[in-house]
Amino acid sequence: TLVTLAATLALVAGCATRADTPSPDALLSRVMPTPLLLVGEQHDASEHQRLQRDLVQALATRGQLAAVVMEMAEAGHDTRGLARNADEAAVRAALGWNEQHNWPWPTYRPVVMAAVRAGVPVVGGNLPRNRMREAMGDAALDASVTPPVLLQQREAIRTGHCDLLPETQLGPMTRIQLARDRTLAQVATAQLAAGRTVLLIAGNGHVRGDLGVPRHLSPGQAHRVIVARGGKAGTDVPADAHWDTPALPETDHCAGLRARFKR
């Protein structure tokens, strides 16, 4: 039947995509050695978190992993001081993990716990929520990037909020994004250790070299970028290497946002 044929073709396409996907070791061979490895993700693509876990395990097995910095936990929290056999409750408490901030623990548990079990510190890298209001009013952040980058970030905020934000909010919201990128860069570079690699895990928008964290690194700071792409998502993000996964089902994210704005 047509339905069966369509399902078969979809399965074949998915298998083909996976067959073309490099192994973690092959991917690392493209970007190593580097003191700082930025790995992007599409937050709702579970295969991207599996890649992160595999990279953590591969680097830790080689003795090359200095720390794992994550957008999903706030700066000021880390797992240093925890034993390798610490339970998940202790790990979540150390990281101040908050499910209400749209970071479901089951999604990121394998990544975090792989590092903890390897004796590698997991470090929160995101701007703390209690500093967001301060960032919104910090005009100095506008000068932390070039005018073209500032404009591009502003447009990314506009489209990312489905053109629903009032013009008066675009500037403050852009500053939050800049502050997040700057904080991630500061936290990641603070973990640098000679001869080893700091792994930074964040959304694709944060790791892109033309807009994100790399813009806030010290001039000359060596780094590499891996972007995990699901279908068309992330295809416009420049990187040193790409990890391609099957496209996720189409979702109208703007519909939910419009409903929230109406309320």
C-alpha positions as CSV (number, residue, x, y, z in Angstrom):
1,T,0.0,0.0,0.0
2,L,1.0,3.6,-0.3
3,V,1.1,3.9,3.5
4,T,3.5,0.9,3.8
5,L,5.6,2.2,0.9
6,A,5.9,5.7,2.6
7,A,6.8,4.1,5.9
8,T,9.5,1.9,4.2
9,L,11.0,4.9,2.4
10,A,11.1,6.9,5.7
11,L,12.9,4.0,7.4
12,V,15.4,3.7,4.6
13,A,16.0,7.4,4.7
14,G,16.5,7.4,8.4
15,C,19.0,4.5,8.2
16,A,20.9,6.2,5.5
17,T,21.3,9.3,7.6
18,R,22.5,7.3,10.5
19,A,24.9,5.3,8.3
20,D,26.5,8.6,7.1
21,T,26.9,9.9,10.7
22,P,30.5,9.8,11.9
23,S,31.3,7.9,15.1
24,P,32.3,10.0,18.2
25,D,35.9,9.0,17.6
26,A,35.8,10.0,13.9
27,L,34.2,13.3,14.9
28,L,36.8,14.0,17.5
29,S,39.6,13.2,14.9
30,R,38.3,16.3,13.0
31,V,38.5,18.7,15.9
32,M,41.2,17.5,18.3
33,P,43.4,18.6,19.8
34,T,41.8,21.7,21.1
35,P,41.7,23.3,24.6
36,L,38.0,24.2,24.2
37,L,35.4,22.2,22.3
38,L,32.0,23.8,21.8
39,V,29.2,21.3,21.0
40,G,25.8,22.6,19.9
41,E,22.5,20.9,20.0
42,Q,18.9,21.1,19.1
43,H,17.4,20.9,22.6
44,D,14.5,18.5,21.7
45,A,16.7,16.1,19.6
46,S,17.5,13.2,21.9
47,E,20.2,11.9,19.6
48,H,22.2,15.1,20.2
49,Q,22.3,14.4,23.9
50,R,23.5,10.8,23.2
51,L,26.3,12.3,21.1
52,Q,27.3,14.5,24.0
53,R,27.4,11.5,26.4
54,D,29.5,9.6,23.9
55,L,31.9,12.5,23.5
56,V,32.2,12.8,27.3
57,Q,33.0,9.1,27.6
58,A,35.5,9.1,24.7
59,L,37.4,12.2,26.0
60,A,37.3,10.9,29.6
61,T,38.6,7.5,28.6
62,R,41.5,9.2,26.9
63,G,42.2,11.3,30.0
64,Q,41.7,14.4,28.0
65,L,38.6,15.9,29.6
66,A,39.1,18.8,32.0
67,A,35.5,19.7,32.6
68,V,32.0,19.8,31.1
69,V,30.4,23.2,31.1
70,M,26.6,23.2,30.4
71,E,24.1,25.9,29.4
72,M,21.5,23.8,31.3
73,A,22.8,24.8,34.7
74,E,23.6,28.3,36.1
75,A,27.0,29.6,36.7
76,G,28.1,29.2,40.3
77,H,27.0,25.6,40.5
78,D,29.3,22.6,39.9
79,T,29.8,19.0,40.9
80,R,33.3,19.4,42.4
81,G,33.6,17.7,45.7
82,L,31.1,15.0,44.8
83,A,32.4,11.4,44.7
84,R,32.2,9.4,41.4
85,N,29.4,7.3,42.9
86,A,27.3,10.3,44.0
87,D,23.6,9.7,43.5
88,E,21.5,11.7,41.1
89,A,19.8,13.7,43.9
90,A,23.2,14.9,45.1
91,V,24.3,15.8,41.6
92,R,21.1,17.7,40.9
93,A,21.4,19.6,44.1
94,A,25.1,20.5,43.4
95,L,24.1,21.9,40.0
96,G,20.9,23.6,41.2
97,W,19.1,21.7,38.5
98,N,15.6,23.2,37.9
99,E,13.1,21.3,35.8
100,Q,11.0,24.5,35.5
101,H,13.7,26.1,33.4
102,N,12.9,23.8,30.5
103,W,15.8,21.5,31.1
104,P,14.3,18.0,31.8
105,W,16.7,16.0,34.0
106,P,16.0,12.7,32.2
107,T,17.2,14.3,28.9
108,Y,20.5,15.4,30.3
109,R,21.1,12.8,33.0
110,P,23.2,10.5,30.8
111,V,25.5,13.4,29.9
112,V,25.9,14.7,33.4
113,M,26.3,11.3,35.1
114,A,28.8,10.1,32.5
115,A,31.1,13.0,33.5
116,V,30.5,12.5,37.3
117,R,31.2,8.7,37.0
118,A,34.5,9.6,35.2
119,G,35.5,12.0,37.9
120,V,35.2,15.0,35.6
121,P,33.5,18.2,37.1
122,V,30.3,19.4,35.5
123,V,30.0,23.1,35.7
124,G,27.0,25.4,35.2
125,G,27.7,28.0,32.6
126,N,24.5,29.9,32.1
127,L,23.7,33.4,33.2
128,P,21.9,33.1,36.6
129,R,18.3,34.1,36.4
130,N,18.7,36.7,39.2
131,R,21.1,38.6,37.0
132,M,18.9,38.8,33.9
133,R,17.2,42.0,34.9
134,E,20.6,43.6,35.5
135,A,21.7,42.4,32.0
136,M,18.6,43.9,30.4
137,G,19.6,47.3,31.5
138,D,23.3,47.0,30.8
139,A,23.9,49.1,27.8
140,A,27.6,48.2,27.8
141,L,26.6,44.8,26.6
142,D,25.7,46.4,23.2
143,A,29.3,47.2,22.7
144,S,30.5,43.7,23.5
145,V,30.1,42.7,19.9
146,T,30.3,44.6,16.6
147,P,27.3,46.5,15.3
148,P,26.5,44.0,12.6
149,V,26.6,41.1,15.1
150,L,24.4,43.1,17.5
151,L,21.9,43.7,14.7
152,Q,22.0,40.0,13.7
153,Q,21.4,38.9,17.3
154,R,18.5,41.4,17.6
155,E,16.9,39.9,14.5
156,A,17.5,36.4,15.8
157,I,15.6,37.4,19.0
158,R,12.8,38.8,16.9
159,T,12.3,35.7,14.8
160,G,12.9,33.4,17.7
161,H,10.0,35.0,19.5
162,C,7.8,34.7,16.3
163,D,7.8,38.5,15.8
164,L,5.7,38.8,18.9
165,L,8.0,40.9,21.1
166,P,7.3,44.6,21.3
167,E,10.1,46.7,19.8
168,T,10.9,48.1,23.3
169,Q,11.8,44.6,24.5
170,L,14.1,43.6,21.6
171,G,17.0,45.5,23.0
172,P,16.8,44.2,26.6
173,M,16.2,40.6,25.4
174,T,19.2,40.8,23.0
175,R,21.3,41.9,26.0
176,I,20.3,38.8,27.9
177,Q,21.5,36.7,25.0
178,L,24.8,38.5,24.9
179,A,25.2,38.2,28.6
180,R,24.5,34.4,28.4
181,D,27.1,34.0,25.7
182,R,29.6,36.1,27.7
183,T,29.0,34.1,30.8
184,L,29.3,30.8,29.0
185,A,32.7,32.0,27.6
186,Q,33.9,33.2,30.9
187,V,33.0,30.0,32.8
188,A,34.4,27.7,30.0
189,T,37.8,29.5,29.9
190,A,38.1,29.5,33.7
191,Q,38.1,25.6,33.4
192,L,41.0,25.4,30.9
193,A,43.8,23.0,31.9
194,A,47.0,22.4,30.0
195,G,46.9,19.4,27.7
196,R,43.2,18.7,28.3
197,T,39.9,19.8,26.7
198,V,37.0,21.7,28.2
199,L,33.7,20.6,26.7
200,L,31.0,23.2,26.4
201,I,27.5,22.0,25.7
202,A,24.8,24.6,24.6
203,G,22.2,25.3,22.0
204,N,23.4,25.7,18.4
205,G,22.8,29.4,18.6
206,H,25.2,29.8,21.5
207,V,28.2,28.0,19.9
208,R,28.1,29.6,16.5
209,G,31.3,31.4,15.7
210,D,29.7,34.3,13.9
211,L,27.3,35.3,16.8
212,G,27.7,33.3,20.0
213,V,30.3,32.3,22.6
214,P,33.3,32.5,20.3
215,R,32.7,36.3,20.0
216,H,33.3,36.6,23.7
217,L,36.5,34.6,23.9
218,S,39.8,36.4,24.3
219,P,41.5,37.1,21.0
220,G,43.5,34.1,19.9
221,Q,41.8,31.7,22.3
222,A,41.9,28.3,20.4
223,H,38.6,26.5,20.1
224,R,36.7,24.2,17.8
225,V,32.9,23.9,17.2
226,I,30.7,20.9,16.5
227,V,27.1,21.6,15.5
228,A,24.5,18.8,15.9
229,R,21.9,19.2,13.2
230,G,18.5,17.6,12.9
231,G,17.2,17.9,9.3
232,K,17.2,21.6,8.3
233,A,17.7,22.8,11.9
234,G,21.2,24.2,12.3
235,T,22.1,23.9,8.6
236,D,23.0,27.6,8.6
237,V,25.4,27.4,11.6
238,P,29.1,27.5,10.7
239,A,31.2,24.9,12.4
240,D,34.4,22.9,12.3
241,A,32.4,19.7,12.1
242,H,28.8,18.7,11.9
243,W,26.8,15.8,13.4
244,D,23.7,15.1,11.3
245,T,20.7,13.3,12.6
246,P,17.2,12.6,11.1
247,A,14.8,15.6,11.1
248,L,12.3,15.8,13.9
249,P,8.5,16.0,13.2
250,E,7.4,19.5,12.2
251,T,6.2,21.5,15.3
252,D,4.6,24.9,15.3
253,H,6.5,26.4,18.2
254,C,5.0,29.8,17.5
255,A,1.4,28.6,18.1
256,G,2.2,28.0,21.8
257,L,4.1,31.2,22.1
258,R,1.1,33.1,20.6
259,A,-1.2,31.5,23.1
260,R,1.1,32.6,25.9
261,F,1.2,36.2,24.6
262,K,-2.6,36.4,24.4
263,R,-2.8,35.4,28.0
